């Protein structure tokens, strides 16, 4: 057993001991038989156990970093996620690239925040610390089942390295921030459990509000950075694909936003106490559920982000069940004793509109939850399937309209009764400018009634909150956190409409050295830079007649993924993005990528990829074939090129002959097609036409297949999400100073 495994084992037992010790010390406070000496001794014991647990996580983390940095490939985790040639930043990122590493990072972040919480509360909340320690013990259990310090008897000379898609600075930041948010979600839950256990339903509010804002800030930032990474790196042209794994993080963020707004009402009016307790519990349970969806393998056929099953499914399910039993069970037990003022629904006021906003956000969270859980739900009754992405757009469009309208009305309302005439007067400027924006949008091409309502409501919310920012700024920067976030939401909604409904995209072939005009720009393919690099750059000169620049999108074959990979180049302009994504490079050897079921015209042949053929046999290794229907001169023939693998993992293509005129033709060598790479998961293969040099009769002419898009208002999208985070940060800072 090595030092890393020993540290995890110690971490588990001390976390379990701290859970019991913190609970016992809290019980001693209410016991008439306990003395001060016994209580002090128990508190010291719980603190020491927690500190040892904290130190164990620190040691385990340091050991894993050391193993990665020194390339200790006898450890399977190091061999799977790093390599000698990997840049330092991505060697460090390999810490959280795999499941085992993320659990270690998660427990370490939870331990740090737990120590901060313990110091801030001066050891006065043993129940909450018992929950934090208990959850840490749960994470250590997962690592005992599958830990990052397992060794292998077969030590490779080099590791597999990191997926090229993850070799991006944003991906070095995205997972840590996301898991920081996951860890922070533990504390509102722990504080609520403590309050329910004490029958003190208000006590958790003071520090719970700060932890909720921090969790919302970190989780939201992680999600947004992930969306930005997808837009900049993956090359599919979007920033949110409604993937089930993406949604699994989005739903707890929405419930944290619900909790945040509910706590605002509780702070001002004392109401919504039960609602806030419920959403503090639900947010934490949803984080564990998100972990289950992502890491159980249950979404393997429905998400490109899903991890393989490590054998921890039952533990994750057990963690969810235990959290629900503890949280919801205790909540229902205490439900009747939770007394608070009712929400005033007799007239229009801020309390009522904030309550409506909770319902609106809750509806969005519920719709997305059902959508992302559809493979599980449908699997219970038959064949598992998932909803189409259009489902999310359809159900969330009316939700977004209602949310934007509430954003525009609420800032002008007080906490008491409002006269309708006075409210309309205050809203007059917002309404007038909204009407103007709707007219401009209609002229610009927004003719759908729903989309016009969407634009109008978003503009209404934007203008109202801009007015409030100018009014409240005189009272200090810390008073405008909410309006700043709401401006960000409004801008995001406007950007979504612009980028999602008015983008233009075309696929074209750029011949090397020959300019081509598209969308008012002239594109000239100039060749490839550093073809031997890990990610060679495609050089495309782009000119608008006044100025020019060289775009450098990337197109490369990844040995790691066994597929062609691409990264776009994006020219950011004030009102639009010019998005250039390479798809395929064609040259005299006619190498190309094809997906199962797809047909491509290459060199006078129509090639249709039917299926993989796994029945091929190879002595001392294995062989995989690709069944192709090849049409030439109106006749179709089935051929099966093969790719063989020997015992050392070396690959060798076995080409298949292509049909020719009278099966002879005028070629110096008979044309063939070779299978050079496969990706069973993505149902893609790489093929290469051989023996065509004399048939082409031209020098090495390269052609680039490229997807060129105009994406309006993307700067508005990113400005919106940044303002959401800035506003949340300001609100958190204000809460910390109170």
C-alpha positions in Angstrom: 0.0 0.0 0.0 1.5 3.4 -1.0 1.3 6.8 0.7 -1.6 8.0 -1.5 -3.7 5.0 -0.6 -2.8 5.3 3.1 -3.8 9.0 3.1 -7.2 8.2 1.6 -7.7 5.4 4.1 -6.8 7.8 7.0 -9.0 10.5 5.5 -12.0 8.1 5.4 -11.7 7.0 9.0 -11.0 10.4 10.4 -13.9 11.9 8.4 -16.2 9.2 9.8 -14.8 9.9 13.3 -15.2 13.6 12.9 -18.8 13.1 11.9 -19.6 11.2 15.1 -17.5 13.5 17.3 -19.1 16.7 16.0 -22.6 15.2 16.5 -21.7 14.0 20.0 -20.3 17.4 21.0 -23.5 19.1 19.9 -25.6 16.7 21.8 -23.5 17.3 24.9 -24.5 21.0 24.8 -28.1 20.1 25.5 -27.4 17.3 28.0 -27.9 18.2 31.6 -25.4 15.5 32.7 -22.4 16.8 30.6 -20.0 19.2 32.2 -17.9 21.9 30.5 -14.8 19.8 30.7 -16.4 16.9 28.9 -17.9 19.3 26.2 -14.5 21.0 25.7 -12.7 17.7 25.4 -15.3 16.4 22.8 -15.0 19.6 20.8 -11.2 19.4 20.7 -11.4 15.7 19.6 -13.8 16.6 16.7 -11.5 19.5 15.6 -8.4 17.3 15.7 -10.1 14.5 13.7 -11.3 17.0 11.1 -7.8 18.6 10.9 -6.3 15.1 10.4 -8.8 14.5 7.6 -8.0 17.8 6.1 -4.2 17.0 6.2 -4.9 13.5 4.7 -6.6 15.1 1.7 -3.7 17.6 1.4 -1.1 14.8 1.4 -3.1 12.7 -1.1 -3.4 15.6 -3.4 0.3 16.5 -3.1 1.2 12.8 -3.8 -0.9 12.7 -6.9 0.6 16.0 -8.2 4.1 14.5 -7.6 3.3 11.3 -9.4 1.9 13.2 -12.4 4.9 15.7 -12.5 7.5 12.9 -12.3 5.7 10.6 -14.8 5.2 7.6 -12.5 3.4 5.4 -15.1 3.3 2.4 -12.7 0.2 4.2 -11.4 -2.7 3.5 -13.8 -4.3 7.0 -13.3 -1.0 8.7 -14.3 -0.6 6.4 -17.3 -4.2 7.1 -18.5 -4.2 10.9 -18.3 -0.7 12.1 -18.8 2.4 11.6 -20.9 6.0 12.8 -21.0 5.4 15.2 -23.9 2.4 16.8 -22.3 2.9 20.6 -21.5 3.1 21.4 -17.8 -0.3 23.1 -17.6 -2.0 20.0 -18.8 0.0 17.6 -16.7 -1.4 19.6 -13.7 -4.9 19.5 -15.3 -4.6 15.7 -15.5 -5.2 15.8 -11.7 -8.9 16.3 -12.4 -9.1 14.8 -15.9 -10.4 11.5 -14.6 -13.1 10.5 -12.2 -10.8 9.4 -9.3 -8.9 12.7 -9.5 -12.1 14.8 -9.5 -13.3 13.0 -6.3 -10.0 13.8 -4.6 -10.2 17.4 -5.7 -13.8 17.6 -4.5 -13.1 16.3 -1.1 -10.1 18.6 -0.7 -12.1 21.7 -1.7 -14.9 20.6 0.8 -12.3 20.1 3.5 -10.8 23.6 3.0 -14.2 25.3 3.0 -15.2 23.2 6.0 -12.1 24.4 8.0 -13.0 28.0 7.0 -16.6 27.4 8.1 -15.4 25.9 11.4 -13.2 28.9 12.2 -15.9 31.4 11.2 -18.5 29.8 13.4 -16.1 29.4 16.3 -17.0 25.7 16.7 -20.6 26.6 17.5 -22.3 24.4 14.9 -21.5 20.8 15.4 -24.5 19.5 13.5 -23.5 21.4 10.3 -19.9 20.2 10.7 -21.1 16.6 11.2 -22.9 16.8 7.8 -19.8 18.3 6.1 -17.6 15.6 7.6 -20.1 12.9 6.7 -20.2 14.0 3.1 -16.4 14.0 3.0 -16.5 10.4 4.3 -18.8 9.6 1.4 -16.3 11.0 -1.1 -13.5 9.1 0.5 -15.6 5.9 0.2 -15.8 6.4 -3.6 -12.0 6.7 -3.7 -11.6 3.6 -1.6 -13.7 1.7 -4.2 -11.7 3.3 -7.1 -8.8 5.4 -6.1 -6.2 7.3 -8.2 -3.3 5.4 -6.6 -3.9 1.9 -8.1 -0.7 0.4 -9.5 -0.2 -1.9 -12.5 2.3 -4.6 -13.1 2.7 -3.7 -16.7 4.5 -0.3 -16.7 4.2 1.5 -20.1 7.1 3.5 -21.4 4.8 6.5 -21.8 1.3 7.4 -20.8 -1.7 7.8 -23.0 -1.7 11.6 -22.5 -4.7 13.9 -22.3 -7.5 14.1 -24.8 -6.5 16.9 -27.3 -9.9 18.5 -26.8 -9.0 18.9 -23.1 -5.6 20.5 -23.9 -7.0 24.0 -23.7 -6.4 26.7 -21.0 -10.2 27.1 -20.4 -10.5 23.4 -19.6 -7.7 23.7 -17.1 -10.0 26.2 -15.3 -13.5 24.9 -16.0 -13.5 21.6 -13.8 -11.9 23.1 -10.7 -14.4 26.0 -10.6 -17.3 23.7 -11.3 -16.3 21.4 -8.4 -15.7 24.4 -6.2 -19.4 25.1 -6.8 -20.3 21.5 -6.0 -18.3 21.6 -2.8 -19.9 24.9 -1.7 -23.4 23.6 -2.2 -22.7 21.3 0.8 -22.9 24.2 3.2 -26.4 25.6 2.7 -27.5 21.9 3.0 -25.5 21.4 6.2 -26.8 24.6 7.8 -30.4 23.7 7.0 -29.9 20.2 8.5 -28.5 21.9 11.6 -31.4 24.3 11.8 -33.9 21.5 11.5 -32.2 19.4 14.1 -32.2 22.4 16.5 -35.8 23.4 15.6 -34.3 26.8 14.9 -35.5 27.6 11.4 -34.0 31.1 11.2 -30.5 30.6 12.5 -29.1 29.1 9.3 -30.1 32.1 7.3 -27.3 34.5 8.3 -24.3 32.4 7.0 -26.5 30.3 4.7 -27.2 33.3 2.4 -23.4 33.9 1.9 -22.7 30.3 1.2 -25.6 30.1 -1.3 -24.3 33.2 -3.2 -20.8 31.7 -3.3 -22.0 28.3 -4.5 -24.2 30.0 -7.2 -21.2 32.2 -8.2 -18.8 29.2 -8.5 -21.2 26.8 -10.1 -22.4 29.4 -12.6 -18.9 30.5 -13.5 -18.0 26.8 -14.1 -21.0 26.3 -16.4 -20.3 29.5 -18.3 -16.6 28.7 -18.8 -17.6 25.3 -20.1 -20.0 26.9 -22.6 -17.2 29.3 -23.8 -14.8 26.4 -24.2 -17.3 24.5 -26.3 -17.8 27.5 -28.5 -14.1 28.2 -29.0 -12.7 24.7 -29.2 -15.2 22.1 -30.4 -16.0 23.7 -33.7 -19.7 22.8 -33.9 -20.6 26.5 -33.7 -22.6 26.6 -30.5 -22.1 27.1 -26.8 -24.9 25.1 -25.3 -26.1 21.8 -26.8 -28.6 20.8 -24.1 -26.5 17.7 -23.5 -27.8 15.7 -20.5 -24.4 16.0 -18.7 -24.4 19.8 -19.3 -27.9 20.1 -18.0 -27.1 18.1 -14.9 -25.0 21.0 -13.7 -27.4 23.6 -14.9 -30.4 22.4 -12.9 -28.7 22.7 -9.4 -27.5 26.2 -10.5 -31.1 27.2 -11.2 -32.3 25.8 -7.9 -29.5 27.8 -6.2 -30.8 30.9 -8.0 -34.3 30.1 -6.7 -32.9 29.8 -3.2 -31.0 33.1 -3.5 -34.2 35.0 -4.5 -36.2 33.2 -1.8 -33.6 34.3 0.8 -34.0 37.9 -0.4 -37.7 37.7 0.4 -37.0 36.0 3.8 -34.5 38.7 4.7 -37.0 41.5 4.0 -40.3 40.0 4.9 -39.6 36.8 6.9 -41.6 34.6 4.6 -40.7 31.6 2.3 -38.9 29.9 5.2 -40.1 26.4 4.2 -39.5 27.1 0.5 -35.9 28.1 1.2 -35.2 25.1 3.4 -36.6 22.8 0.7 -34.4 24.3 -2.1 -31.3 24.2 0.0 -31.8 20.5 0.4 -32.8 19.9 -3.2 -29.8 21.8 -4.6 -27.4 19.5 -2.7 -29.3 16.3 -3.8 -29.2 17.5 -7.4 -25.4 17.9 -7.2 -25.1 14.2 -6.2 -27.6 13.3 -8.9 -25.5 15.2 -11.5 -22.5 13.2 -10.4 -24.5 10.0 -10.8 -25.7 10.9 -14.3 -22.2 11.9 -15.4 -20.2 9.1 -13.8 -22.4 6.0 -13.7 -22.1 5.3 -17.5 -25.9 5.4 -17.7 -25.8 8.2 -20.3 -23.0 6.6 -22.3 -25.2 6.3 -25.4 -26.8 9.8 -24.9 -23.9 12.2 -24.0 -20.4 12.8 -25.3 -19.4 13.9 -21.8 -20.4 10.8 -19.9 -17.7 8.8 -18.0 -17.4 5.1 -17.9 -18.8 3.1 -15.0 -16.2 2.6 -12.3 -18.4 0.3 -10.2 -19.5 3.2 -7.9 -23.1 3.4 -9.1 -24.6 1.8 -6.0 -22.6 4.1 -3.7 -23.8 7.2 -5.6 -27.4 6.0 -5.4 -26.9 5.3 -1.7 -25.5 8.8 -1.2 -28.6 10.3 -2.9 -31.0 8.2 -0.9 -29.3 9.0 2.4 -29.3 12.8 1.5 -33.0 12.6 0.7 -33.9 10.6 3.8 -31.9 13.0 6.0 -32.9 16.2 4.4 -36.5 15.7 3.2 -37.2 13.3 6.0 -36.2 15.8 8.7 -37.9 18.6 6.8 -41.2 16.7 6.7 -40.9 15.8 10.4 -40.4 19.5 11.3 -42.8 20.8 8.7 -45.7 21.7 11.0 -43.5 23.5 13.4 -42.0 25.9 10.8 -43.9 29.1 11.3 -43.5 32.2 9.2 -45.5 35.1 7.8 -47.5 34.3 4.6 -46.6 36.0 1.4 -48.8 39.1 0.7 -50.8 38.2 -2.4 -53.5 40.8 -2.0 -51.9 43.4 -4.1 -49.0 44.0 -6.5 -45.7 44.3 -4.6 -42.1 43.0 -4.8 -42.8 40.0 -2.5 -45.4 38.7 -4.9 -43.3 39.1 -8.1 -40.3 37.5 -6.5 -42.5 34.6 -5.5 -43.7 34.4 -9.1 -40.1 34.4 -10.3 -39.4 31.3 -8.1 -42.3 29.5 -9.8 -40.9 30.5 -13.2 -37.4 29.4 -12.4 -38.8 26.2 -10.8 -40.7 25.4 -14.0 -37.5 25.7 -16.0 -35.6 23.5 -13.6 -38.3 20.9 -13.7 -38.6 20.8 -17.5 -34.8 20.5 -17.9 -34.7 17.8 -15.1 -37.3 15.7 -16.9 -35.5 16.1 -20.2 -32.0 15.2 -18.9 -33.5 12.2 -17.0 -35.5 10.9 -20.0 -33.1 8.0 -20.7 -33.6 6.8 -17.2 -37.4 7.4 -17.2 -38.0 5.8 -20.6 -35.6 2.9 -19.7 -38.0 1.9 -16.8 -40.8 1.3 -19.3 -38.9 0.0 -22.4 -36.0 1.1 -24.6 -34.1 4.1 -23.2 -34.4 7.2 -25.3 -33.8 10.9 -24.9 -35.8 14.0 -25.8 -34.7 16.1 -28.8 -33.0 19.4 -28.1 -36.0 21.2 -29.5 -37.9 20.1 -26.4 -35.7 22.4 -24.2 -36.1 25.3 -26.6 -39.9 25.0 -26.8 -40.6 24.6 -23.0 -38.1 27.3 -22.0 -39.2 30.0 -24.4 -42.4 30.9 -22.5 -40.5 30.6 -19.3 -37.8 33.0 -20.5 -40.5 35.5 -21.6 -42.2 35.4 -18.1 -38.8 35.7 -16.4 -37.8 38.8 -18.5 -41.1 40.5 -17.8 -40.6 39.9 -14.1 -37.1 41.3 -14.4 -38.5 44.5 -15.8 -41.4 45.0 -13.3 -39.9 43.9 -10.0 -37.2 46.6 -9.6 -39.9 49.3 -9.6 -42.0 47.7 -6.9 -41.8 48.2 -3.2 -42.4 45.7 -0.5 -45.8 47.1 0.3 -48.9 47.8 -1.8 -48.4 49.6 -5.1 -50.8 51.9 -6.9 -51.3 50.9 -10.5 -51.1 54.5 -11.8 -47.8 55.1 -10.0 -46.3 51.9 -11.2 -47.3 52.6 -14.8 -45.7 56.0 -14.6 -42.4 54.5 -13.4 -42.5 51.9 -16.1 -43.4 54.4 -18.9 -39.8 54.8 -20.2 -39.1 51.1 -20.2 -42.4 50.4 -22.0 -41.8 53.1 -24.6 -38.3 51.9 -25.5 -39.5 48.3 -25.5 -42.2 49.1 -28.1 -39.5 50.8 -30.2 -37.2 47.7 -29.9 -40.1 45.5 -31.0 -40.7 47.6 -34.1 -37.0 47.6 -35.0 -36.9 43.8 -34.5 -39.9 43.3 -36.7 -38.3 45.3 -39.5 -35.1 43.3 -39.0 -36.9 40.1 -39.6 -38.3 38.9 -36.3 -41.9 38.1 -37.4 -42.8 35.3 -35.0 -45.2 36.5 -32.3 -43.4 34.4 -29.6 -39.9 35.7 -30.7 -41.2 39.3 -30.7 -42.5 38.7 -27.2 -39.1 37.2 -26.3 -37.2 40.2 -27.6 -39.7 42.7 -26.1 -39.6 41.2 -22.7 -35.8 40.9 -22.7 -35.4 44.6 -23.7 -38.0 45.5 -21.1 -36.0 43.8 -18.4 -32.7 45.3 -19.7 -34.0 48.9 -19.7 -35.7 48.7 -16.3 -32.5 47.4 -14.6 -30.3 49.9 -16.3 -32.5 52.6 -14.9 -32.3 51.0 -11.4 -28.4 50.8 -11.6 -28.1 54.5 -12.3 -30.5 55.3 -9.4 -28.9 52.9 -6.8 -25.3 53.5 -7.7 -25.3 56.8 -5.7 -25.9 54.6 -2.6 -22.7 52.6 -3.3 -21.4 49.9 -5.6 -22.4 47.1 -3.3 -26.1 48.0 -3.7 -26.3 47.2 -7.5 -25.3 43.5 -7.5 -28.8 42.3 -8.2 -29.6 44.8 -11.0 -26.2 44.1 -12.6 -27.0 40.4 -12.7 -30.4 41.1 -14.1 -28.9 43.2 -16.9 -26.7 40.3 -17.7 -29.7 37.9 -17.9 -31.5 40.3 -20.2 -28.5 40.7 -22.5 -28.0 36.9 -22.5 -31.6 36.5 -23.7 -31.2 39.1 -26.4 -27.9 37.4 -27.5 -29.6 34.0 -27.6 -32.2 35.3 -30.0 -29.7 37.0 -32.2 -27.2 34.1 -32.3 -29.7 31.4 -32.5 -32.2 32.7 -35.1 -30.2 35.0 -37.4 -26.9 33.1 -37.8 -25.8 32.3 -41.4 -23.7 29.2 -42.2 -22.4 27.7 -45.4 -20.0 24.8 -46.2 -17.6 25.4 -49.1 -14.4 24.1 -50.6 -11.5 26.4 -50.7 -8.8 25.5 -53.3 -5.3 26.4 -52.3 -4.4 29.9 -53.6 -7.7 30.6 -55.2 -9.8 33.4 -53.4 -13.5 32.8 -52.8 -16.1 35.4 -51.8 -18.5 34.5 -49.0 -20.7 36.8 -46.8 -18.8 39.9 -48.1 -15.4 38.5 -47.2 -12.7 36.9 -49.5 -11.2 33.7 -48.2 -8.0 32.3 -49.5 -6.6 28.9 -48.3 -2.8 29.2 -48.0 -1.9 25.8 -46.8 -0.9 24.1 -43.5 1.6 25.4 -40.9 3.8 23.0 -38.9 2.1 19.8 -40.2 4.2 17.7 -37.7 2.8 19.6 -34.7 0.3 18.1 -32.3 -2.4 20.5 -33.7 -1.3 21.8 -37.1 -2.9 25.2 -38.1 -4.8 25.8 -41.3 -3.9 29.2 -42.8 -6.8 31.1 -44.4 -6.4 34.8 -45.4 -9.6 36.7 -44.8 -10.2 40.1 -46.4 -13.1 42.5 -46.4 -11.6 44.8 -49.1 -10.2 47.2 -46.5 -8.2 45.1 -44.2 -7.2 41.5 -43.9 -6.0 38.9 -41.3 -4.9 35.3 -41.3 -7.3 32.9 -39.6 -5.6 29.8 -38.0 -8.2 27.1 -37.4 -6.8 23.7 -36.6 -7.5 20.4 -38.3 -5.6 17.2 -37.2 -5.8 13.5 -36.7 -5.8 12.5 -33.1 -4.2 9.2 -32.2 -5.9 9.5 -28.8 -9.4 9.8 -30.2 -8.6 7.8 -33.4 -10.5 10.5 -35.4 -10.1 13.8 -37.2 -10.4 16.7 -34.8 -11.0 20.4 -35.5 -10.8 23.7 -33.7 -12.3 26.9 -35.1 -10.9 30.3 -35.5 -13.2 33.1 -34.4 -12.9 36.8 -35.5 -14.7 38.7 -32.8 -16.5 41.8 -34.1 -18.7 44.2 -32.1 -22.1 42.9 -33.4 -21.1 39.5 -34.9 -18.5 36.7 -34.9 -17.0 35.4 -38.1 -16.7 31.7 -37.2 -14.4 29.5 -39.4 -14.4 25.8 -38.7 -12.4 23.4 -41.0 -14.1 20.1 -41.8 -11.8 18.1 -44.1 -8.6 18.5 -46.0 -8.5 16.9 -49.4 -5.3 16.3 -51.4 -4.1 13.9 -54.2 -4.1 10.9 -51.9 -7.9 11.4 -51.2 -7.9 10.8 -47.5 -11.2 11.5 -45.9 -13.4 10.9 -42.9 -16.8 9.3 -43.2 -19.6 8.5 -40.7 -21.8 5.3 -40.7 -24.6 5.8 -43.1 -22.9 8.7 -44.9 -22.1 8.8 -48.6 -19.2 10.8 -50.1 -18.2 11.5 -53.7 -14.4 11.1 -53.9 -12.3 10.8 -57.1 -15.3 9.8 -59.2 -16.5 7.2 -56.7 -19.6 7.3 -54.4 -18.5 5.7 -51.1 -21.2 4.7 -48.6 -20.1 3.4 -45.2 -22.6 0.7 -44.2 -21.3 -0.9 -41.0 -18.3 -2.3 -39.1 -17.3 -5.9 -39.8 -16.0 -7.4 -36.6 -16.0 -11.0 -38.0 -12.6 -10.7 -39.5 -9.9 -13.0 -38.0 -6.2 -12.4 -37.8 -3.5 -14.7 -36.4 -1.7 -13.2 -33.5 -3.9 -10.1 -33.3 -7.2 -8.8 -34.5 -8.8 -7.2 -37.6 -11.7 -4.8 -38.1 -13.3 -4.3 -41.5 -15.5 -1.5 -42.9 -18.3 -2.6 -45.2 -18.6 -0.1 -48.0 -20.9 0.2 -51.0 -18.9 1.8 -53.8 -20.7 3.1 -56.8 -18.7 3.7 -60.1 -20.1 4.3 -63.5 -23.6 3.5 -62.3 -22.7 0.1 -60.8 -22.5 -0.6 -57.1 -20.1 -3.1 -55.5 -19.6 -4.1 -51.8 -16.0 -4.1 -50.6 -14.4 -4.5 -47.2 -11.0 -2.9 -46.5 -9.5 -4.0 -43.2 -7.4 -2.6 -40.4 -5.3 -5.1 -38.5 -3.7 -4.8 -35.1 -0.9 -7.1 -33.9 -0.1 -8.1 -30.3 2.1 -4.9 -29.9 -0.8 -2.7 -30.9 0.7 -1.8 -34.3 -1.8 -1.1 -37.1 -1.6 -2.2 -40.7 -4.2 -1.5 -43.4 -5.3 -4.2 -45.8 -6.7 -2.3 -48.8 -9.5 -3.5 -51.0 -9.6 -3.1 -54.8 -11.9 -0.4 -56.2 -14.1 -1.1 -59.3 -12.8 0.4 -62.6 -13.9 0.4 -66.2 -14.2 -3.2 -67.3 -12.4 -3.9 -64.0 -9.1 -2.9 -65.7 -9.1 0.9 -66.5 -6.0 2.8 -67.6 -4.2 3.1 -64.3 -0.5 2.2 -63.8 -1.6 0.5 -60.6 -5.1 -0.7 -59.7 -6.9 1.9 -57.5 -7.6 0.7 -54.0 -9.2 2.0 -50.8 -7.6 1.6 -47.4 -9.1 1.8 -43.9 -6.6 3.8 -41.9 -8.4 4.6 -38.6 -11.6 3.8 -36.8 -13.7 5.3 -34.0 -16.4 2.8 -33.0 -17.8 5.2 -30.4 -18.4 8.0 -32.9 -19.2 5.5 -35.7 -16.6 7.1 -37.9 -13.7 5.8 -40.0 -10.8 7.3 -42.0 -10.4 6.1 -45.6 -7.7 6.7 -48.2 -7.9 6.2 -51.9 -4.6 4.7 -53.3 -3.0 4.6 -56.7 -4.6 7.7 -58.1 -1.6 9.9 -59.0 -1.6 9.1 -62.7 -5.4 9.3 -62.8 -5.5 12.8 -61.4 -2.7 14.1 -63.6 -2.2 17.3 -61.5 0.3 18.4 -59.0 -0.3 18.2 -55.2 -3.4 20.5 -55.1 -5.0 20.8 -51.6 -8.6 21.6 -51.1 -10.1 22.6 -47.7 -13.7 21.8 -46.8 -14.7 24.5 -44.4 -17.8 25.7 -42.5 -18.0 29.5 -42.4 -20.6 31.2 -40.2 -21.8 34.6 -39.3 -23.0 34.6 -35.7 -24.7 37.8 -34.7 -24.6 39.3 -31.1 -22.2 36.8 -29.6 -20.5 39.6 -27.8 -23.9 40.4 -26.2 -24.1 36.7 -25.0 -20.7 36.8 -23.4 -21.2 40.3 -21.9 -24.4 39.0 -20.4 -22.9 36.0 -18.7 -20.0 38.0 -17.4 -22.4 40.6 -15.9 -24.4 37.8 -14.3 -21.2 36.6 -12.5 -20.1 40.2 -11.6 -23.5 41.0 -10.1 -23.4 37.8 -8.1 -19.9 38.5 -6.9 -21.0 42.0 -5.8 -24.0 40.6 -3.9 -21.8 38.0 -2.2 -19.3 40.6 -1.2 -22.1 42.8 0.3 -23.5 39.8 2.2 -20.1 39.0 3.6 -19.7 42.5 5.0 -23.1 42.5 6.7 
